Amino acid sequence: MKTLTEIKAEIERATERRAELWHVLSHGHDSEAAAEAAAEVKELEDRIQGLWDEERMLRAHLRFGDRDEIIKRARHEERLARAA
């Protein structure tokens, strides 16, 4: 599993690359380079979104613990509440 620092660094690199590509696209949409840049922007957008999702999951894991353990505790508490 990646650390928060690694994820943030990867987000930063992807965001900087995306900015470079947007600059390329701002100079014209007719060239082949622009078409390649547009495709790469789309890939980067998906990658950045995935990294943000990964960061949120890691933060939740660090703060609250393992997801399966949380669900297990919640189900146990629910059973106790129904029994009471």
C-alpha positions as CSV (number, residue, x, y, z in Angstrom):
1,M,0.0,0.0,0.0
2,K,1.3,3.5,-0.8
3,T,1.8,6.1,1.8
4,L,-0.1,9.4,1.8
5,T,3.1,11.2,0.9
6,E,3.6,8.9,-2.2
7,I,0.0,9.4,-3.3
8,K,0.2,13.2,-2.9
9,A,3.5,13.3,-4.9
10,E,1.9,11.3,-7.7
11,I,-1.2,13.6,-7.7
12,E,1.1,16.6,-7.9
13,R,3.1,15.1,-10.8
14,A,0.0,14.1,-12.7
15,T,-1.6,17.6,-12.1
16,E,1.5,19.3,-13.4
17,R,1.6,17.2,-16.5
18,R,-2.1,17.9,-17.1
19,A,-1.4,21.6,-16.9
20,E,1.3,21.2,-19.5
21,L,-1.0,19.4,-21.7
22,W,-3.8,22.0,-21.3
23,H,-1.2,24.5,-22.4
24,V,-0.5,22.5,-25.5
25,L,-4.2,22.2,-26.2
26,S,-4.6,26.0,-25.8
27,H,-2.5,26.5,-28.9
28,G,-4.8,24.7,-31.2
29,H,-6.9,21.6,-31.6
30,D,-6.1,20.8,-35.2
31,S,-2.7,19.2,-34.9
32,E,-1.9,15.6,-34.3
33,A,0.0,16.6,-31.1
34,A,-3.2,18.2,-29.8
35,A,-5.2,15.0,-30.4
36,E,-2.5,13.0,-28.5
37,A,-2.5,15.6,-25.7
38,A,-6.3,15.4,-25.4
39,A,-6.1,11.6,-25.1
40,E,-3.4,11.9,-22.4
41,V,-5.4,14.5,-20.6
42,K,-8.3,12.1,-20.4
43,E,-6.0,9.4,-19.1
44,L,-4.6,11.8,-16.5
45,E,-8.0,12.9,-15.4
46,D,-8.9,9.2,-14.7
47,R,-5.6,8.6,-13.0
48,I,-5.9,11.7,-10.8
49,Q,-9.5,10.7,-9.8
50,G,-8.3,7.2,-8.9
51,L,-5.4,8.7,-6.8
52,W,-7.9,10.9,-4.9
53,D,-10.1,7.9,-4.2
54,E,-7.0,5.9,-3.0
55,E,-6.0,8.8,-0.7
56,R,-9.5,9.0,0.8
57,M,-9.6,5.3,1.4
58,L,-6.1,5.4,3.0
59,R,-7.1,8.3,5.2
60,A,-10.2,6.5,6.4
61,H,-8.2,3.3,7.1
62,L,-5.6,5.3,9.1
63,R,-8.3,7.1,11.0
64,F,-10.9,4.4,11.6
65,G,-9.1,1.1,11.0
66,D,-9.7,-1.8,8.7
67,R,-13.0,-1.6,6.8
68,D,-13.8,-5.3,7.5
69,E,-13.3,-4.7,11.3
70,I,-15.5,-1.7,11.2
71,I,-18.3,-3.6,9.6
72,K,-17.8,-6.5,11.9
73,R,-18.1,-4.2,15.0
74,A,-21.1,-2.5,13.6
75,R,-22.9,-5.8,13.0
76,H,-22.0,-7.0,16.5
77,E,-23.4,-3.7,18.0
78,E,-26.5,-4.1,15.9
79,R,-27.1,-7.6,17.1
80,L,-26.6,-6.4,20.7
81,A,-29.1,-3.6,20.2
82,R,-31.7,-6.0,18.8
83,A,-31.2,-8.4,21.7
84,A,-31.7,-5.7,24.3
